Amino acid sequence: MEDYIYVSSDDDEWDNQQYNNDDDDGDDDDDGEFLDGFTEIEQERNGISEKGPSCKVIRKETLLAAQKEDLQRVMDLLSLKEHHARSLLIHYRWEVDKVFAVLVERGTEKLYAEAGVTLEGTDEHTSTLSTSEVTCQICFEDVPVEKTTVMDCNHKFCNECWTTHFIVKINEGQSKQVTCMAQKCNVICDEGKIRDLVTAKDPALAEKFDRFLLESYIDDNKRVKWCPSVPHCGNAIRIEDDEYCCEVECACGVQFCFNCLSEAHSPCSCLMWKLWMKKCKNDGKTVTWISENAKHCPKCHNAVEKNGGCNLVRCRCGQPFCWLCGGATGLEHTWSSIRGHTCGSYKEGEEEKTTVRNDLLRYTHYYERYMVHRDSLEAEANMKQKLNFEVLKLEAGELQSKDFGWVENGCNRLLQLRRILSCSYPVSFYVFGQALFKGEMTPKEREIKKNLFENLQQQLEINVERLSMFLEEPFADYPEDKLLETRMKIITLSVLTDNLCKELYDCIDNDLLLPLQQATHTMAHYRSEGVAKASELPN
């Protein structure tokens, strides 16, 4: 059996227990069920209760029901009409708890005044005016009373002026909170009256007005965001708790960061990811050309293009160096390695280099490794179909165990790990560079933390490659004893890498970001189950 890299003696002891349990237990089905739930086993063992973000998918059909849910809470508490409750919630960005907090702290009068809500209105149909005509204070025309409209603030103008005002506001994109036309009046107009007047003039614009009111639940609500899928799936995601910096999966399958709407990128913070994407867009093609066509000589710094297969190259100045890392070497080498030379991790050059060139070399190092895992992720995502075929072959066989959930679990774990590994390299680039944290760590502190982080990163990388290797094996053709051995390897590696991921995230969160600028660097927490999948919101 091949060796594994373990995190601690506790993990080693636990894995040995798993192997012993597998040998001693004669009930393969029960044992398979026990081992396939490796995530739950680890949580119980470590005393961890992982509570991921609770999130819901809001579709076009359920958007109205989702909005009415919050509206009803405010209407019931304050005994308000729907349009008053909507005005309050739009003003307070659909934070129901904030509405209640302002009510308790500042009272009803302040709550309504700040949101432009007044309840002391007079219906035009119950007006006590004895005259049959009134003068509109906007156009100064005498119009019949029945052709005027009064709002909650008791300001009355002719329907023609109101309609023109509403149409202008809707076309300007201010339809969510249309205020009264009267000077210095900030009261929000009744949406029902707006709808009736605009419908008589322009039914299509009235529909647009209703759509704006409906979509304000998403556009103005920090707990709800549109899925960033392209083309757009039409869904939105609502977070049920206050964990806004999290990663979610829409019903359409797109995984994204709820905080910044980029693709899922933990353990990289949102700020680092934004800077990394910008840098990749600007410098990616340059780095790709350099990495594929040329390397700089460590002695004379001239660009060298390789025209053969050997990775020990020699510059025209006479300096031999390693094509993989660019480090100076001797001329002596074997078929498998260059004598006295290793280049597994990035090291700052001993020679004094210009800042621009050194930054480019650092970026090239991390960018290449970032892209390697991105490419592997894409290739392994296509492997799922092959694994499904392997499972079908196993189920059709005459094996005692018919539970092959470990195959799907292992594949899902592998895809999760590839993404995490690729996103860990931007963390290395920024935390141990000078772009964001200049002067916040001494050289000694930086070296200690860099070694700690890269050690965890390397352990995770090695075991991810092992997991990938075992999943690519043609295990459907194996005899049952070898199949069970492969199953144990995949389950053990899944548990092992889960622990490594927890340590990696903890290292970034507590050892790297906490002493520095954590307030500006937020990242989603690690979840053994992967990105949280949004559940359907009932109609």
C-alpha positions in Angstrom: 0.0 0.0 0.0 1.3 3.5 -0.8 2.4 5.9 1.8 0.3 9.0 2.7 1.2 12.3 4.2 -0.7 12.7 7.5 -1.4 15.8 9.4 -0.9 14.4 12.9 -0.6 11.2 14.8 -4.3 11.5 15.7 -5.3 11.2 12.0 -2.9 8.3 11.6 -4.5 6.5 14.5 -8.0 7.2 13.2 -7.2 6.0 9.7 -5.8 2.8 11.1 -9.0 2.3 13.1 -10.9 2.7 9.9 -8.9 0.0 8.2 -9.3 -2.4 11.1 -13.0 -1.8 11.2 -13.2 -2.6 7.5 -11.4 -5.9 8.1 -13.4 -6.9 11.2 -16.9 -6.0 10.1 -18.5 -8.7 8.0 -21.5 -6.6 7.0 -20.2 -4.8 3.9 -23.4 -2.8 3.4 -23.4 -1.3 6.9 -19.7 -0.7 6.7 -20.0 1.1 3.4 -22.8 3.3 4.8 -20.6 4.1 7.8 -17.5 5.0 5.7 -19.3 6.9 3.0 -20.4 9.4 5.6 -16.8 10.5 6.2 -17.7 14.1 6.6 -20.1 13.5 9.5 -17.7 11.1 11.1 -14.9 13.7 11.2 -17.3 16.4 12.6 -18.4 14.1 15.4 -14.8 13.1 16.1 -13.5 16.6 16.3 -16.6 18.0 18.1 -17.4 20.3 15.2 -20.9 21.2 14.3 -20.6 22.8 10.9 -23.5 25.2 10.2 -23.3 26.5 6.7 -25.2 29.5 5.3 -28.9 28.8 4.8 -30.0 30.1 1.4 -33.0 30.0 -0.8 -33.5 30.2 -4.6 -36.0 32.9 -5.6 -37.4 32.3 -9.0 -39.6 34.5 -11.1 -42.6 32.5 -9.9 -41.7 32.8 -6.2 -40.4 36.4 -6.1 -43.8 37.9 -5.2 -44.3 35.3 -2.4 -40.8 36.1 -1.0 -41.6 39.8 -1.0 -45.0 39.4 0.6 -43.4 37.4 3.4 -41.4 40.4 4.6 -44.3 42.8 3.8 -46.7 40.8 6.0 -44.4 40.9 9.0 -44.3 44.7 8.9 -48.0 45.1 8.1 -48.9 42.8 11.0 -46.6 44.6 13.5 -47.5 48.2 12.6 -51.1 47.7 11.2 -50.1 49.3 7.9 -51.4 49.0 4.4 -49.2 47.2 1.9 -47.9 50.3 0.1 -46.9 51.9 3.4 -45.0 48.8 4.5 -43.3 48.6 1.1 -42.1 52.2 1.4 -40.7 51.5 4.8 -38.9 48.4 3.7 -37.4 50.0 0.5 -36.1 52.9 2.6 -34.5 50.5 5.1 -33.3 48.2 2.3 -35.7 45.4 3.2 -34.1 44.9 6.6 -37.1 43.9 8.7 -35.1 43.7 11.9 -33.8 47.3 11.3 -37.3 48.6 10.9 -38.2 47.0 14.3 -35.0 48.4 15.8 -35.7 52.0 14.7 -39.2 51.6 15.9 -38.0 50.6 19.4 -35.2 53.1 19.6 -36.7 56.2 18.0 -40.5 55.7 17.9 -43.2 55.5 15.3 -43.0 59.1 14.3 -39.3 59.1 13.5 -39.7 55.7 11.7 -42.3 57.0 9.4 -40.8 60.5 8.9 -37.4 59.2 7.7 -39.1 56.8 5.2 -41.5 59.5 3.9 -44.6 57.7 5.1 -47.6 59.5 6.5 -50.9 57.8 7.5 -53.0 61.0 7.7 -54.5 61.0 4.2 -57.8 62.2 2.9 -59.5 60.3 0.1 -60.5 62.6 -2.8 -63.9 60.8 -3.0 -64.8 61.8 0.5 -63.6 65.4 0.2 -65.6 68.0 2.1 -65.1 70.6 -0.6 -68.4 72.1 -1.7 -67.1 73.4 -5.0 -67.2 71.2 -8.1 -63.9 72.6 -9.4 -60.5 73.2 -7.9 -57.4 75.0 -9.2 -54.4 72.8 -9.7 -51.3 74.4 -8.1 -49.0 72.9 -10.7 -50.7 73.9 -14.0 -53.0 76.5 -12.5 -55.9 75.2 -14.5 -59.5 74.8 -13.0 -60.4 71.2 -13.2 -63.3 69.1 -11.9 -62.8 67.5 -8.4 -63.3 64.1 -9.9 -60.2 64.7 -12.2 -57.9 65.4 -9.3 -56.1 63.0 -6.9 -55.0 63.6 -3.3 -52.1 61.7 -1.7 -51.6 60.7 2.0 -50.0 64.1 2.6 -53.3 65.8 1.6 -51.7 67.5 -1.4 -54.2 67.5 -4.3 -53.3 68.1 -8.0 -55.0 67.4 -11.3 -54.6 63.9 -12.7 -52.8 65.2 -15.8 -50.0 66.7 -13.8 -49.8 63.7 -11.5 -49.6 61.4 -14.5 -46.8 63.5 -16.2 -44.9 63.5 -12.9 -45.1 59.8 -12.5 -44.1 59.0 -16.1 -41.0 61.2 -15.8 -40.0 59.6 -12.5 -40.5 56.0 -13.9 -38.5 56.8 -17.0 -35.7 58.3 -14.8 -35.6 55.0 -12.8 -37.0 56.6 -9.6 -40.2 54.6 -9.6 -39.5 52.7 -6.3 -40.1 55.8 -4.2 -41.9 58.6 -6.1 -42.4 61.6 -3.8 -45.2 64.2 -3.9 -44.9 67.1 -6.3 -45.6 69.7 -3.6 -42.6 71.8 -2.6 -40.6 70.5 0.3 -42.9 67.5 0.6 -41.1 64.2 0.9 -44.0 61.9 1.4 -44.0 58.8 -0.8 -47.0 58.6 -3.2 -49.5 55.8 -3.0 -48.3 53.1 -5.5 -52.0 52.1 -6.2 -52.8 55.6 -7.4 -49.6 55.8 -9.4 -50.5 52.5 -11.1 -54.1 53.6 -11.9 -53.1 57.0 -13.4 -50.1 55.6 -15.5 -52.1 52.7 -16.8 -54.7 55.0 -18.3 -52.0 56.8 -20.2 -49.3 54.1 -20.9 -50.2 50.5 -19.8 -46.7 49.2 -20.8 -45.1 51.8 -18.5 -47.4 50.8 -15.7 -46.1 47.2 -16.1 -42.6 48.5 -15.9 -43.5 50.3 -12.7 -44.8 47.1 -11.1 -41.7 45.2 -12.2 -39.5 47.8 -10.5 -41.5 47.5 -7.3 -41.2 43.7 -7.4 -37.5 43.6 -8.2 -36.7 46.2 -5.5 -36.8 43.2 -3.2 -33.7 42.0 -4.9 -32.0 45.2 -6.1 -32.3 47.0 -2.7 -32.0 44.0 -0.4 -28.5 43.0 0.9 -29.8 39.6 1.8 -30.8 38.9 -1.8 -28.7 39.0 -4.9 -29.1 38.0 -8.5 -27.3 34.9 -9.7 -24.3 36.1 -11.8 -24.8 33.3 -14.4 -24.2 34.2 -18.1 -26.7 33.9 -19.8 -28.7 34.9 -16.8 -30.9 32.1 -15.4 -33.4 34.5 -13.9 -32.8 33.3 -10.3 -31.9 35.2 -7.2 -30.4 33.8 -4.0 -31.5 34.9 -0.5 -29.3 34.4 2.6 -31.4 33.4 5.6 -28.8 34.5 8.2 -26.2 37.3 8.6 -23.3 35.3 7.0 -23.0 37.5 3.9 -19.5 36.5 3.1 -20.2 33.0 1.9 -20.2 30.8 -1.2 -23.5 29.5 -2.6 -24.7 27.4 -5.5 -27.7 28.5 -7.5 -30.3 26.0 -8.8 -28.7 26.5 -12.3 -25.4 25.1 -11.0 -23.4 28.3 -10.8 -21.3 28.6 -7.7 -20.4 32.2 -6.6 -19.3 34.3 -3.7 -22.3 36.0 -2.3 -20.3 39.0 -1.1 -18.6 40.1 -4.3 -20.6 38.0 -6.9 -17.4 36.6 -8.4 -16.9 32.9 -8.9 -16.3 30.9 -5.6 -12.8 31.9 -4.7 -12.1 30.9 -1.0 -9.6 30.8 0.7 -8.7 33.9 -1.3 -10.3 37.1 0.1 -12.7 39.1 -2.1 -10.2 42.0 -2.3 -7.3 39.7 -3.2 -9.4 37.9 -5.8 -10.5 41.2 -7.4 -6.8 42.3 -7.7 -5.7 38.9 -8.9 -8.4 38.8 -11.7 -7.3 42.3 -12.8 -3.7 41.3 -12.8 -4.4 38.1 -14.7 -6.3 40.1 -17.3 -3.5 42.6 -17.7 -0.4 40.4 -17.4 -1.7 36.9 -18.1 -0.8 36.9 -21.8 2.7 38.2 -21.1 3.3 35.6 -18.5 1.9 32.9 -20.7 4.3 33.8 -23.5 7.3 34.0 -21.2 6.5 30.7 -19.5 6.0 28.9 -22.8 8.8 30.5 -24.9 11.5 32.1 -22.8 13.3 32.3 -19.4 15.7 34.8 -18.0 19.3 33.8 -17.4 20.1 34.1 -13.7 23.5 35.6 -14.5 23.1 38.0 -17.4 19.3 38.3 -17.2 18.9 37.9 -21.0 15.9 36.0 -22.3 16.7 32.4 -23.3 14.4 30.4 -25.6 14.7 26.6 -25.3 15.0 24.6 -28.5 15.4 21.1 -27.1 13.8 18.7 -24.6 16.3 18.8 -21.7 15.4 21.1 -18.8 19.1 21.9 -18.1 19.8 24.7 -20.5 22.8 26.9 -21.0 22.8 30.6 -21.8 25.2 32.1 -24.4 27.1 33.7 -21.5 27.9 30.2 -20.3 25.7 30.0 -17.3 23.7 26.7 -17.0 20.3 26.9 -15.2 17.1 24.9 -14.6 14.4 25.7 -17.2 11.6 24.9 -14.7 12.6 27.5 -12.0 15.3 29.6 -13.6 17.8 28.8 -10.9 21.5 28.6 -11.6 22.9 25.0 -11.6 26.0 23.1 -12.5 26.4 21.1 -15.7 26.2 17.7 -14.2 22.8 15.9 -14.2 21.2 12.5 -14.5 18.3 11.3 -16.5 15.8 12.3 -13.7 17.4 15.3 -12.0 20.0 18.0 -11.9 22.7 17.2 -9.4 22.4 19.3 -6.2 19.3 21.2 -7.4 15.7 21.1 -6.3 12.9 23.6 -7.1 9.8 22.5 -5.4 8.9 25.8 -3.7 9.4 29.4 -4.6 12.5 31.2 -3.3 13.5 34.8 -3.6 16.6 35.1 -5.8 19.8 35.8 -4.0 21.0 38.2 -6.6 19.8 41.8 -6.4 17.1 42.2 -9.1 15.0 45.2 -10.1 11.6 45.4 -8.4 9.6 45.1 -11.6 11.5 42.0 -12.7 11.3 40.4 -9.3 7.5 41.0 -9.1 7.1 39.5 -12.6 9.0 36.4 -11.6 6.9 36.0 -8.4 3.7 36.5 -10.3 4.8 34.0 -13.0 5.6 31.4 -10.3 2.2 31.6 -8.7 0.2 32.2 -11.9 1.6 29.0 -13.5 0.6 26.9 -10.4 -2.8 28.6 -10.3 -3.4 27.7 -13.9 -2.2 24.1 -13.5 -4.9 23.4 -10.9 -7.5 25.4 -13.0 -6.8 23.2 -16.0 -6.9 20.0 -13.8 -10.2 21.2 -12.4 -11.7 21.5 -15.9 -10.3 18.0 -16.9 -11.6 16.3 -13.7 -15.0 17.9 -14.0 -15.3 16.0 -17.3 -14.3 12.9 -15.5 -17.6 12.7 -13.7 -19.4 11.1 -16.7 -16.7 8.4 -16.8 -17.1 7.7 -13.1 -20.9 7.4 -13.5 -20.3 4.7 -16.2 -17.9 2.9 -13.8 -20.5 2.9 -11.1 -23.1 1.4 -13.5 -20.7 -1.4 -14.3 -20.1 -2.0 -10.6 -23.9 -2.1 -9.9 -24.4 -4.6 -12.7 -21.7 -6.9 -11.2 -22.1 -9.6 -8.6 -20.5 -7.8 -5.7 -21.7 -8.1 -2.1 -21.7 -4.3 -1.6 -24.1 -2.3 -3.8 -23.4 1.1 -2.2 -20.9 3.0 -4.4 -21.6 6.5 -3.0 -17.9 6.8 -2.2 -17.2 7.3 -5.9 -19.4 10.4 -6.2 -18.3 11.7 -2.8 -14.6 11.3 -3.8 -15.2 13.0 -7.1 -17.0 16.0 -5.5 -14.3 16.3 -2.9 -11.6 16.3 -5.6 -13.3 19.1 -7.5 -13.7 21.1 -4.3 -10.0 20.6 -3.5 -8.8 21.6 -7.0 -10.6 24.9 -6.7 -9.3 25.6 -3.2 -5.7 24.8 -4.3 -5.9 27.1 -7.3 -7.3 29.9 -5.2 -4.6 29.4 -2.5 -1.9 30.7 -4.8 -3.2 34.3 -5.1 -3.2 34.2 -1.3 0.5 33.4 -1.3 1.2 36.1 -3.9 -0.4 38.9 -2.0 0.2 38.0 1.7 3.9 37.3 1.2 4.5 40.1 -1.3 4.6 43.9 -0.8 1.5 45.0 -2.7 -1.0 44.8 0.2 1.0 44.2 3.4 4.1 46.2 2.9 5.9 46.9 6.3 3.4 44.8 8.3 5.7 41.8 8.8 9.3 41.6 9.5 11.4 39.5 7.1 11.7 36.8 9.8 7.9 36.8 10.5 7.2 36.6 6.8 9.5 33.6 6.4 8.0 31.7 9.3 4.4 32.3 8.1 5.4 31.5 4.5 6.9 28.2 5.5 3.9 27.3 7.6 1.4 28.1 4.9 3.4 26.5 2.1 3.9 23.3 4.2 0.1 22.9 4.5 -0.4 23.8 0.8 2.2 21.2 -0.2 0.6 18.5 1.9 -2.8 19.2 0.5 -1.4 19.3 -3.0 0.3 15.9 -2.7 -2.8 14.2 -1.3 -5.0 15.8 -3.9 -2.9 14.3 -6.6 -3.1 10.9 -5.0 -6.9 11.2 -4.8 -7.0 12.1 -8.4 -4.8 9.1 -9.3 -7.1 6.6 -7.5 -10.3 8.0 -9.0 -8.8 7.7 -12.5 -8.0 4.0 -12.0 -10.3 1.5 -13.8 -11.6 0.1 -10.5 -14.8 -1.2 -12.1 -12.6 -4.0 -13.5 -10.9 -4.8 -10.2 -11.6 -7.9 -8.2 -13.6 -7.2 -5.0 -10.7 -7.3 -2.6 -8.8 -4.7 -4.7 -11.9 -2.6 -5.2 -12.4 -2.5 -1.4 -8.8 -1.4 -1.0 -9.3 1.4 -3.6 -12.5 2.4 -1.8 -10.6 2.7 1.5 -7.9 4.8 -0.1 -10.4 7.2 -1.6 -12.3 7.5 1.7 -9.2 7.9 3.8 -7.8 10.6 1.4 -11.1 12.4 1.5 -11.1 12.6 5.3 -7.4 13.5 5.3 -7.7 16.4 2.8 -10.8 17.6 4.7 -8.6 18.1 7.8 -5.9 19.7 5.8 -8.3 22.2 4.3 -9.6 23.1 7.8 -6.0 23.7 8.9 -5.2 25.8 5.7 -8.3 28.0 6.2 -7.5 28.4 9.9 -3.9 29.3 9.0 -5.1 32.0 6.6 -7.8 33.4 8.9 -5.9 33.4 12.2 -2.2 33.4 11.4 -2.0 35.5 8.2 -5.0 37.8 8.1 -5.9 38.4 11.7 -2.7 40.1 12.7 -2.8 42.2 9.6 -5.8 43.8 7.8 -8.5 41.3 8.3 -11.2 44.0 8.3 -10.6 44.6 4.7 -10.0 41.0 3.8 -13.1 38.8 4.2 -13.3 35.2 3.0 -15.9 32.5 3.1 -15.5 29.9 5.8 -14.6 26.3 4.8 -17.4 23.8 4.6 -16.7 20.1 4.4 -19.8 19.6 2.3 -18.6 22.1 -0.2 -20.4 25.2 -1.5 -23.9 25.7 0.1 -26.6 24.7 -2.3 -29.7 27.0 -2.3 -33.0 25.2 -1.6 -36.2 26.1 -3.3 -38.5 28.7 -1.8 -42.1 27.5 -1.7 -44.8 29.5 -3.6 
